[in-house]
């Protein structure tokens, strides 16, 4: 019963709102709307098809440039290499070393003077 009552209330409310629609009757009996009711239009942008990236067509590769069209390579510049100088050998004393073998408990140790 509540469903029927709800439908009845909707019908009565709708019929009460009809005079608010702005309709008027002319002398010949036709009904003319002063301000036609316009519903908002949903202008959706054109949707692109959802295609996975692996299914899309790949753009064609650009043509390969021929080696003749390239400019010549720049000249290579060689930086002067610095001369490697060896440290001077300093001779002290007679040049003979006296070495002694000092071994303790399996450890080999040499002392040179």
Secondary structure as UniProt FT lines:
FT   HELIX           2..17
FT   HELIX           18..21
FT   STRAND          23..25
FT   TURN            27..28
FT   STRAND          31..33
FT   TURN            53..55
FT   HELIX           67..69
FT   TURN            93..94
FT   STRAND          99..101
FT   TURN            105..106
FT   STRAND          110..112
//
